[in-house]
Amino acid sequence: MFRKLLALSIFITAPGIALAQGGGWQGGPGGDGSFAAAPACAGCTAPALQFSCRSSDKQVRLTVGLPLSGGGEGQKVDLIFSIDGLVDVRRGYRYRDPAAGLLGATDITIDDGLIAALKLGKTATVTLDEQTIQVPLAGSAEAFKAMRAACGAAPVPEREQ
Protein backbone atom coordinates (compact mmCIF):
# COMPACT_ATOMS: atom_id res chain seq x y z
CA MET A 1 0.00 0.00 0.00
CA PHE A 2 2.80 2.43 0.92
CA ARG A 3 4.56 1.82 -2.44
CA LYS A 4 1.34 2.56 -4.35
CA LEU A 5 0.86 5.84 -2.44
CA LEU A 6 4.49 6.81 -3.01
CA ALA A 7 4.24 6.04 -6.74
CA LEU A 8 0.98 7.98 -6.98
CA SER A 9 2.45 11.01 -5.20
CA ILE A 10 5.49 11.01 -7.52
CA PHE A 11 3.23 10.75 -10.58
CA ILE A 12 1.03 13.64 -9.41
CA THR A 13 3.89 15.97 -8.41
CA ALA A 14 6.36 15.17 -11.21
CA PRO A 15 4.75 17.41 -13.87
CA GLY A 16 4.87 20.37 -11.46
CA ILE A 17 8.54 19.75 -10.82
CA ALA A 18 9.29 19.62 -14.55
CA LEU A 19 7.51 22.93 -15.11
CA ALA A 20 9.40 24.60 -12.28
CA GLN A 21 12.74 23.37 -13.61
CA GLY A 22 11.98 24.81 -17.07
CA GLY A 23 12.01 28.26 -15.55
CA GLY A 24 10.42 29.94 -18.55
CA TRP A 25 13.74 30.43 -20.37
CA GLN A 26 13.55 30.33 -24.17
CA GLY A 27 16.21 30.15 -26.86
CA GLY A 28 16.68 29.67 -30.58
CA PRO A 29 16.37 31.66 -33.79
CA GLY A 30 14.80 35.11 -33.58
CA GLY A 31 14.17 38.24 -35.64
CA ASP A 32 17.63 39.81 -35.13
CA GLY A 33 19.67 36.61 -35.01
CA SER A 34 19.45 34.00 -32.31
CA PHE A 35 18.54 34.60 -28.70
CA ALA A 36 18.24 33.29 -25.18
CA ALA A 37 15.89 35.02 -22.78
CA ALA A 38 14.78 34.76 -19.18
CA PRO A 39 11.11 35.28 -18.39
CA ALA A 40 9.80 38.76 -17.66
CA CYS A 41 10.08 40.08 -14.13
CA ALA A 42 7.99 42.40 -11.99
CA GLY A 43 8.72 45.96 -13.09
CA CYS A 44 10.47 44.90 -16.31
CA THR A 45 9.49 46.23 -19.73
CA ALA A 46 11.28 43.36 -21.53
CA PRO A 47 12.56 39.89 -20.60
CA ALA A 48 14.59 40.07 -17.37
CA LEU A 49 17.71 39.06 -19.33
CA GLN A 50 17.85 38.97 -23.13
CA PHE A 51 20.89 37.67 -25.03
CA SER A 52 20.89 38.35 -28.79
CA CYS A 53 23.60 36.81 -30.98
CA ARG A 54 24.42 38.13 -34.44
CA SER A 55 25.39 35.18 -36.65
CA SER A 56 27.95 37.18 -38.62
CA ASP A 57 30.38 37.82 -35.74
CA LYS A 58 29.15 35.70 -32.79
CA GLN A 59 28.86 38.86 -30.66
CA VAL A 60 26.08 38.87 -28.08
CA ARG A 61 24.15 41.91 -26.83
CA LEU A 62 22.91 41.37 -23.29
CA THR A 63 20.04 43.62 -22.19
CA VAL A 64 18.49 43.82 -18.73
CA GLY A 65 14.71 44.38 -18.80
CA LEU A 66 14.60 46.99 -16.04
CA PRO A 67 13.59 50.39 -17.44
CA LEU A 68 16.02 53.25 -16.83
CA SER A 69 14.63 56.68 -16.05
CA GLY A 70 17.75 58.83 -16.26
CA GLY A 71 20.47 59.43 -18.80
CA GLY A 72 20.50 59.20 -22.54
CA GLU A 73 21.17 56.44 -25.00
CA GLY A 74 24.81 55.41 -25.09
CA GLN A 75 25.69 56.72 -21.61
CA LYS A 76 27.65 54.33 -19.39
CA VAL A 77 25.98 52.17 -16.76
CA ASP A 78 27.24 49.35 -14.52
CA LEU A 79 25.46 45.99 -14.67
CA ILE A 80 26.15 43.99 -11.50
CA PHE A 81 25.51 40.24 -11.60
CA SER A 82 25.60 38.06 -8.49
CA ILE A 83 25.27 34.40 -9.46
CA ASP A 84 24.93 32.16 -6.43
CA GLY A 85 26.96 34.72 -4.45
CA LEU A 86 29.76 35.28 -7.01
CA VAL A 87 29.81 38.87 -8.29
CA ASP A 88 30.60 39.99 -11.86
CA VAL A 89 30.46 43.72 -12.70
CA ARG A 90 30.15 44.70 -16.36
CA ARG A 91 30.50 48.20 -17.78
CA GLY A 92 27.56 48.70 -20.10
CA TYR A 93 25.60 51.40 -21.80
CA ARG A 94 22.06 52.70 -22.02
CA TYR A 95 20.27 51.18 -25.01
CA ARG A 96 16.95 52.37 -26.39
CA ASP A 97 14.72 49.45 -27.32
CA PRO A 98 11.85 50.50 -29.61
CA ALA A 99 9.28 48.54 -27.58
CA ALA A 100 10.74 48.49 -24.06
CA GLY A 101 12.32 51.95 -23.71
CA LEU A 102 15.71 52.74 -22.21
CA LEU A 103 17.46 49.60 -20.89
CA GLY A 104 20.93 48.66 -19.67
CA ALA A 105 23.01 46.65 -22.13
CA THR A 106 26.53 45.31 -22.65
CA ASP A 107 28.25 43.45 -25.48
CA ILE A 108 29.94 40.11 -24.80
CA THR A 109 31.07 37.12 -26.86
CA ILE A 110 29.14 33.88 -27.18
CA ASP A 111 31.86 32.14 -25.12
CA ASP A 112 31.88 34.71 -22.29
CA GLY A 113 32.31 33.38 -18.76
CA LEU A 114 29.14 35.18 -17.67
CA ILE A 115 27.07 32.88 -19.90
CA ALA A 116 28.86 29.84 -18.47
CA ALA A 117 28.10 31.03 -14.91
CA LEU A 118 24.43 31.64 -15.75
CA LYS A 119 24.14 28.13 -17.23
CA LEU A 120 25.55 26.50 -14.10
CA GLY A 121 23.98 28.71 -11.43
CA LYS A 122 20.69 28.51 -9.59
CA THR A 123 19.82 32.21 -9.16
CA ALA A 124 21.16 35.50 -10.53
CA THR A 125 20.65 38.81 -8.78
CA VAL A 126 21.05 41.70 -11.23
CA THR A 127 21.49 45.30 -10.10
CA LEU A 128 21.21 48.24 -12.47
CA ASP A 129 20.91 51.89 -11.43
CA GLU A 130 19.94 50.93 -7.85
CA GLN A 131 17.19 48.57 -9.08
CA THR A 132 17.56 44.87 -8.35
CA ILE A 133 15.87 41.78 -9.78
CA GLN A 134 16.31 38.08 -9.08
CA VAL A 135 16.28 35.69 -12.02
CA PRO A 136 15.89 31.92 -11.58
CA LEU A 137 18.35 30.12 -13.84
CA ALA A 138 16.56 26.78 -14.19
CA GLY A 139 16.25 26.08 -17.92
CA SER A 140 18.93 28.58 -18.96
CA ALA A 141 21.45 25.94 -20.13
CA GLU A 142 19.05 24.58 -22.78
CA ALA A 143 18.17 28.13 -23.92
CA PHE A 144 21.86 29.02 -24.36
CA LYS A 145 22.46 25.74 -26.20
CA ALA A 146 19.65 26.60 -28.65
CA MET A 147 21.04 30.13 -29.05
CA ARG A 148 24.52 28.80 -29.90
CA ALA A 149 23.11 26.42 -32.51
CA ALA A 150 20.96 29.11 -34.14
CA CYS A 151 23.90 31.54 -34.11
CA GLY A 152 26.12 29.06 -35.95
CA ALA A 153 28.57 28.58 -33.07
CA ALA A 154 30.08 25.19 -32.35
CA PRO A 155 28.42 23.39 -29.45
CA VAL A 156 30.19 23.38 -26.11
CA PRO A 157 31.75 19.94 -25.55
CA GLU A 158 29.94 17.81 -22.97
CA ARG A 159 31.96 17.05 -19.84
CA GLU A 160 32.92 13.44 -19.45
CA GLN A 161 31.15 11.70 -16.61
C-alpha positions as CSV (number, residue, x, y, z in Angstrom):
1,M,0.0,0.0,0.0
2,F,2.8,2.4,0.9
3,R,4.6,1.8,-2.4
4,K,1.3,2.6,-4.3
5,L,0.9,5.8,-2.4
6,L,4.5,6.8,-3.0
7,A,4.2,6.0,-6.7
8,L,1.0,8.0,-7.0
9,S,2.5,11.0,-5.2
10,I,5.5,11.0,-7.5
11,F,3.2,10.8,-10.6
12,I,1.0,13.6,-9.4
13,T,3.9,16.0,-8.4
14,A,6.4,15.2,-11.2
15,P,4.7,17.4,-13.9
16,G,4.9,20.4,-11.5
17,I,8.5,19.7,-10.8
18,A,9.3,19.6,-14.6
19,L,7.5,22.9,-15.1
20,A,9.4,24.6,-12.3
21,Q,12.7,23.4,-13.6
22,G,12.0,24.8,-17.1
23,G,12.0,28.3,-15.5
24,G,10.4,29.9,-18.6
25,W,13.7,30.4,-20.4
26,Q,13.5,30.3,-24.2
27,G,16.2,30.2,-26.9
28,G,16.7,29.7,-30.6
29,P,16.4,31.7,-33.8
30,G,14.8,35.1,-33.6
31,G,14.2,38.2,-35.6
32,D,17.6,39.8,-35.1
33,G,19.7,36.6,-35.0
34,S,19.5,34.0,-32.3
35,F,18.5,34.6,-28.7
36,A,18.2,33.3,-25.2
37,A,15.9,35.0,-22.8
38,A,14.8,34.8,-19.2
39,P,11.1,35.3,-18.4
40,A,9.8,38.8,-17.7
41,C,10.1,40.1,-14.1
42,A,8.0,42.4,-12.0
43,G,8.7,46.0,-13.1
44,C,10.5,44.9,-16.3
45,T,9.5,46.2,-19.7
46,A,11.3,43.4,-21.5
47,P,12.6,39.9,-20.6
48,A,14.6,40.1,-17.4
49,L,17.7,39.1,-19.3
50,Q,17.9,39.0,-23.1
51,F,20.9,37.7,-25.0
52,S,20.9,38.3,-28.8
53,C,23.6,36.8,-31.0
54,R,24.4,38.1,-34.4
55,S,25.4,35.2,-36.6
56,S,27.9,37.2,-38.6
57,D,30.4,37.8,-35.7
58,K,29.2,35.7,-32.8
59,Q,28.9,38.9,-30.7
60,V,26.1,38.9,-28.1
61,R,24.1,41.9,-26.8
62,L,22.9,41.4,-23.3
63,T,20.0,43.6,-22.2
64,V,18.5,43.8,-18.7
65,G,14.7,44.4,-18.8
66,L,14.6,47.0,-16.0
67,P,13.6,50.4,-17.4
68,L,16.0,53.3,-16.8
69,S,14.6,56.7,-16.1
70,G,17.7,58.8,-16.3
71,G,20.5,59.4,-18.8
72,G,20.5,59.2,-22.5
73,E,21.2,56.4,-25.0
74,G,24.8,55.4,-25.1
75,Q,25.7,56.7,-21.6
76,K,27.7,54.3,-19.4
77,V,26.0,52.2,-16.8
78,D,27.2,49.3,-14.5
79,L,25.5,46.0,-14.7
80,I,26.1,44.0,-11.5
81,F,25.5,40.2,-11.6
82,S,25.6,38.1,-8.5
83,I,25.3,34.4,-9.5
84,D,24.9,32.2,-6.4
85,G,27.0,34.7,-4.5
86,L,29.8,35.3,-7.0
87,V,29.8,38.9,-8.3
88,D,30.6,40.0,-11.9
89,V,30.5,43.7,-12.7
90,R,30.2,44.7,-16.4
91,R,30.5,48.2,-17.8
92,G,27.6,48.7,-20.1
93,Y,25.6,51.4,-21.8
94,R,22.1,52.7,-22.0
95,Y,20.3,51.2,-25.0
96,R,16.9,52.4,-26.4
97,D,14.7,49.5,-27.3
98,P,11.8,50.5,-29.6
99,A,9.3,48.5,-27.6
100,A,10.7,48.5,-24.1
101,G,12.3,51.9,-23.7
102,L,15.7,52.7,-22.2
103,L,17.5,49.6,-20.9
104,G,20.9,48.7,-19.7
105,A,23.0,46.6,-22.1
106,T,26.5,45.3,-22.6
107,D,28.3,43.5,-25.5
108,I,29.9,40.1,-24.8
109,T,31.1,37.1,-26.9
110,I,29.1,33.9,-27.2
111,D,31.9,32.1,-25.1
112,D,31.9,34.7,-22.3
113,G,32.3,33.4,-18.8
114,L,29.1,35.2,-17.7
115,I,27.1,32.9,-19.9
116,A,28.9,29.8,-18.5
117,A,28.1,31.0,-14.9
118,L,24.4,31.6,-15.8
119,K,24.1,28.1,-17.2
120,L,25.6,26.5,-14.1
121,G,24.0,28.7,-11.4
122,K,20.7,28.5,-9.6
123,T,19.8,32.2,-9.2
124,A,21.2,35.5,-10.5
125,T,20.7,38.8,-8.8
126,V,21.1,41.7,-11.2
127,T,21.5,45.3,-10.1
128,L,21.2,48.2,-12.5
129,D,20.9,51.9,-11.4
130,E,19.9,50.9,-7.9
131,Q,17.2,48.6,-9.1
132,T,17.6,44.9,-8.4
133,I,15.9,41.8,-9.8
134,Q,16.3,38.1,-9.1
135,V,16.3,35.7,-12.0
136,P,15.9,31.9,-11.6
137,L,18.4,30.1,-13.8
138,A,16.6,26.8,-14.2
139,G,16.2,26.1,-17.9
140,S,18.9,28.6,-19.0
141,A,21.5,25.9,-20.1
142,E,19.1,24.6,-22.8
143,A,18.2,28.1,-23.9
144,F,21.9,29.0,-24.4
145,K,22.5,25.7,-26.2
146,A,19.7,26.6,-28.7
147,M,21.0,30.1,-29.1
148,R,24.5,28.8,-29.9
149,A,23.1,26.4,-32.5
150,A,21.0,29.1,-34.1
151,C,23.9,31.5,-34.1
152,G,26.1,29.1,-35.9
153,A,28.6,28.6,-33.1
154,A,30.1,25.2,-32.4
155,P,28.4,23.4,-29.4
156,V,30.2,23.4,-26.1
157,P,31.8,19.9,-25.6
158,E,29.9,17.8,-23.0
159,R,32.0,17.1,-19.8
160,E,32.9,13.4,-19.5
161,Q,31.1,11.7,-16.6
